[in-house]
Each structure stands twice: as structure tokens, then as C-alpha cells.
Amino acid sequence: MTAIFYKLLKFNKLIKATTSLSKAILSKKISDLKASEINNFHSKVGNLFFNFSCLPLCISAKLLLSSYGYETKIQSGIKLEEKNIKGHAWLVMKDNKLLNENENIKDFQKSFLID
């Protein structure tokens, strides 16, 4: 029962995000949309409906953002956590990180960049 409630709660957040983005699209020129708005929407849809790791999500977000004229790069990083190496990927645009809600990268060391 808790899992169903959690999914419904996530779906409600997605509906709010979709409504917000739709209003932004209707009230602004496409070129006025912020990359962070597009990326956050993409992330919410990806996390709700798919179980992709960070790299495929970054690749698809990069493609989506490029269709709106934004040039982004994919930054990869690694960290040591309990004797295991963990990897993560996130988007960078003009030296600014495009991070999703609750995404914490402070412990990751940059490893490589994909243009």
C-alpha cells in the first residue's frame, strides 16, 4: 500500500511539474525556457517511468536540451564509498552544473567530460 501511495505522490509531483512547464511554454518563447526547467521536467519523467542510471538520463537530457538550442556537456565523476568506487554523471552548461532535486555531487571527483 505504501508503494502505491509513493507512486501516486510522485505522479502528483509530475503533474505539477508538467503543468508548470506547459504554462512556461505557452507564456514564453521556446528560447526563453530555462535549461534547468527543461532538465528538471525531464528528470521527473525519467525517474517516474523509467529506471535508467544517470548516464542514459544525461544523454537523453543533453539531446532534449540541444533541441532547444542549449549546449551542454556530460560530466562524469567517481567517489570511493565503503571501499567501492561509485560513478555518477551530471550535466554542465557554461561551467554551471544542471543538477536535479536532491542530487548531491560534492563528494565526486571529476573523471571525464563528454561534449
N, C-alpha and C positions, 0 to 999 in steps of 0.2 A: 504494500500500500504506500509506503514511504517513497519507493522508487517512482511510482506513478505520480504522486504529488510533486516530486522533484522535477520530473519531466514536464508536467503542466506548468510549474513555476518558470522553468527555463523557456517554455513555449510562450508564456505570457511576456517575458522579457524580450523575446524575439519579436513578438507582435509590436511591442512598444518601440523597439529599435527600427523595425520596418516602417511603422507609421512616421516616426521621426525623420527617417531618411527620405521617405516618399514626400513629406512636406518640404524638406530641403530641396529635393529635386524639382518639385513643382514651383517653388518660390524663387529658385536661383537658376542661373545658367549652369550648365553642367561644369563649366570651367571654374565656377565659384565653390563647388563642393570641396570640402577639406579632405585631404588624403586620410586623415585619422577617422573621419566619419565613414568613409568607404571601407577602410580596413577593419574598423570595429564591427560594422554590419557583416562583412564577410566572415570574420572570426566567429560571430554569434551563430550564423547559419552553419558554418563548418563544424562547430562544436556540438550543435544540437542534432544535426542529421547525419554526420559522418564521424568516423573515429580515426581521422588521419593524424599522423605525427606533425610536428611543427614544420618540417621541411616541405612536404607537399602543400600544406596550407600556405606557407610563404610563397611558394612558386605560383600557386593559383592567385593569391592576392597580388603578387607582382604583375601577373598578366592582366588582372582586372584593373589595377591602378594605371597600368600603361595605356589601357584603352581610354582612360580619362585624361591622358596626357602627363601623368606623373612618372618621373624616372626614379625608380627605387633600386636598391641593391639588397641582396640577402646576406646578412652577416651570420656566420656560424661561430659558435663558441663551445668550449668544453670546461668542465669543472670536475674536481675529484670529490666524491661523496661516499663516505664509508668504504674506502678502498676500491671504489668503482668509478670509472670515468663516465660522466654523463655528457651528452651533447644536446645542443639547442640551436635553433635558428630563429632570427627575427629580421624584420625589415628596417632598412635605413634609407632616409631620403634627405639629401643635402646635409649630411652629418647629424641628422636628428633621428632618434630611434622612434619607429612606429610600433609601440607596444600595445598589447591588448590589456583589458582589465585584469588585474591580479597577476600580470606577468612580471616576474622578478628575475632580472638578468645580472644583478650586481656581482654574483659570485662566479660568473662565467668569464673565462679568458678568451678573447677573440682568437679564432684559429684561421679562418679563411673567409674571403668575400666573393660573392657571385654577382657579376654585373648584370 
